[in-house]
Amino acid sequence: MSAETLAQVLRPLGDIFDPADSPDLLSGLAVPDDAALWRLDDDRALVVTTDFFTPVVDTPYEYGAIAAANSLSDVYAMGGQPFLALNIANMPKDLPVEVMSEILRGGAEKVREAGAVLAGGHTVQDEEPKYGLVVIGFVHPDKTVTKAGVRPGDVLVLTKPLGIGVTTTALKREVAAPEDVQEAIGWMTRLNAGAARLANEFGLRGGTDVTGFSLLGHAWELAEASQVGLQFRFSRIPFLSCARKYADQWTFPGGTSDNRLHFGPHVTFAPEIDEASQMLLFDAQTSGGLLLAVPQPKLDGFLARAKETGQPVWVVGEATSSTGITVEN
């Protein structure tokens, strides 16, 4: 669902649920964060999320693992640790049992890798496979990472390269090289657990994960919630090694065009950044990385610790006291 459609669909719900009626709901319909937050006590809050989607790769096991990693990501994006998950599986009645089993196995093993427990779920018949998870995690109420936590001067870091959407669409169109698909799968199946641990260790308060609304779409959500401007350096933004090749072939998914239409008015590009490059920043991602705001005094320590733990990070921009988003070369 596009960002514009989602906003319209959700608008009436605001008249049904008043946040004042639920003081322990720290993040819900009224706050555009990555997951719901419910305070249990002074030391614990529940992080609750759900996500599922149709296949983005041809191999059932990898599809299950990607869908699970993507679902788990929203808990990590809030600074939480997953502990419980439930399957959501919509499967065609004529899909071979072995294929369904491999999808669920891929998801289950990714949940186990996250240190969480898969405790059941729900399945229905559908014309096209759809798989994902409900995920519940814990976080300290005072240590959450939210979209409203960015401050002017914070440095923006990204923990996975872009180009997933344009590459997986190339796969759907049967023009993707096998090695390119494997590169994309490697990143999509990588958990954001290490990035979340870094965020907790350094007391970060602003961030989100980069998924279907693209880098610039999710960046706009940060800017709007935090009342800051964001400035990116295109030359510092990481991409899959094949991303430019497929961008030149214009194998962008439909969601990328939706993102450009909805979020584009908030973005100013330097004149030398061509259209294909702009589209890569609006590219709809699946199981992307975290976009985190690191206070300048903590940056050197953060980068050193990331290198020590083997967590990829790229410095891609900074928050400003202006408004909107700018992308310089």
Buried (B, 14 or more C-beta within 10 A) or exposed (E): EBBEEEEEEEEEEEEEEEBEEEEEBBBBBEBBBBBBBBBEEEEEBBBBBBBBBEBBBEBBBBBBBBBBBBBBBBBBBBBBBBBBBBBBBBBEEEBEEEBBEBBBBBBBBBBEBBEBEBEEBEEEEBEEBBBBBBBBBBBEBEBBBBBBBBBEBBBBBBBBBBBBBBBBBBBBEEEBBEEBBEBBBEBBBBBBBBBBBBBBEBEBBBBBBBBBBBBBBBBBBBBBBBEBBBBBBBEBBBBBEBBBBBBEBEBBBEBBBBBBEBBBEBBEBEEEBEEBBBBBBBBBBBBBBBBBBBBEEBBEEBBEBBEEEEBBBBBBBBBBEEEBBBBBE
